[in-house]
Amino acid sequence: MNLRKRVIAFALTLFLISVNILSIAIKAKAAELDVSAPSVILIEASTGQTIYENNSTERRSPASITKIMTLLITFEQLEAGKIRLDDKVVTSAYASSMGGSQVFLADGETQTLETLIKCITVASGNDASVAVAEYIAGTEAAFVGLMNEKAEALGMTETHFEDCCGLTDSDDHYSCARDVAIMSRELTTKYPQVFDYTQIWMEDITHETKQGTTNFTLNSTNKLLKQYQWTTGLKTGSTSKAQFCISATASRDGIDLIAVVMGSPTGTERFQDAQTLLSYGFNVSKLYIDENQDTLRPLVVEGGVAEEVPVQYLGEFRYLDTAGSQLDQMEKVIDLPKSAKAPLEQGTVAGYARYLLDGTEVGNVPILYSESVDKAGYRDYLKKAWSYFLL
C-alpha cells in the first residue's frame, strides 16, 4: 500500500472511530440525564421520533394536562365549522362550581369561546374547560366520550379520561408520558394557532354578571415562558395525586420539541426537568428536510386511454438524526417502474422516493399517480388508429 492510500485509510479509520465515539457519548449522556420525575419523554414534533424516554408508558394521573385533549377536540370542532371563536358560551351552574384552578366564571355568565380558550391555555381554568365541553357536546360526560374516542383513534393505549379538566382523583382517569406526547403532537402540528394562546403570559378578561362588571387577570401557569427562551407552550398540571406535570413545547432553529414530565415532586423540579430534556434534545438533534419540489417525469401507460400518467410525491420527507450523522451525505433514490398498466387510479402508489444514509434506507415517501387512467377498449384503439392516420 502506497503512502497516499495509507493516509486515506488512516483518516477514514479516525472518522469512523470519532463517529462511533460521538454516538456512544450521546447515548451515555441520554442515560445520565438528571431529571427528578419518574416518567418522562422527549420527542421531535414533525417526525414524532422519540429522542429520550424513561418509564414513558407508565400509567399516571395527568392532572390538568388532560386539557390538551380538551383543546384538541375544541380545535377540531372549529376546523369542522361546528363552532366559531366568537360564539357566545353561557356558563352553567355546574361549570361554575369547579374547584382547583379556575377563572371564577359565574352561573349564567357569557364569554366568547376564544376567551374561554385563553382561560384554559393560560390560567388552566377548570370552570372554563367544563363550560366549553358542555357547549360542544351538551354535557361534560358526552364530551369526555369524544375525548376517549379520540384517544383510541390516536393509539393512546394507556389513557382513559373521566373528566375534561383533570380535577378528578379517580383511578380510572389516567394517561402516560408517551400518550400525552401523542396528543400534544396532534394538537400542535395540526393546529399551530394554539401557540397564539399558549404563549400569553398575562391578559385581562372581563366578567359581566348580574353583580356588575369586573376585570380578572389571567396569569400563565407555564413559568417556562419566562425561564426558557425557546418555549412555545403547552400545558401544566398538578394535583396531590399527580404531583407536578407538564407537556412543554419549544422551537429552535427549525426544530420543534415536546417534553412531557409526569410526577415531579415539586413545581420547580418539573420546570427544571423540562428544560433539561429540551436542552438535551436541541443539542443532539439535526433535522433533514426534503420538500420534494423537483418535477417527476410521467410514466408510460400500457393499454390505457392515455399514453402517459403524471406522478407526484405524497409530501415532504423529514429525518431526525441524534447520532451525529453526516446528513449532507443523504442519498435520494427514485424507485419507479418504466411503465404502468391501465387501469390506474388517482392517488394510488406508483413507487417511492427512498432515502439512504451510509447505504441504509432511513425512510421513504410514496409517489402517487396524479390522475386516473382507464383501460383502453376497442373504440379507444380505433380512435388512436384514426388519429395516426390523419397525421
Salt bridges, closest charged atoms under 4 A:
GLU58 OE1 - ARG60 NH1 3.06
GLU76 OE2 - LYS150 NZ 2.58
ASP86 OD1 - ARG84 NE 3.16
GLU109 OE2 - HIS207 ND1 2.53
GLU158 OE1 - ARG59 NE 2.81
GLU162 OE2 - HIS160 ND1 3.43
ASP163 OD1 - HIS173 NE2 3.80
ASP171 OD1 - LYS241 NZ 2.50
ASP179 OD1 - ARG178 NH2 2.91
GLU186 OE2 - LYS150 NZ 3.93
GLU186 OE2 - LYS190 NZ 2.88
GLU203 OE2 - LYS118 NZ 2.68
ASP253 OD2 - ARG252 NE 3.74
ASP290 OD2 - LYS332 NZ 3.08
ASP294 OD1 - LYS332 NZ 3.10
GLU316 OE2 - ARG318 NE 2.53
ASP335 OD2 - ARG354 NE 3.09
GLU361 OE2 - ARG354 NH1 3.32
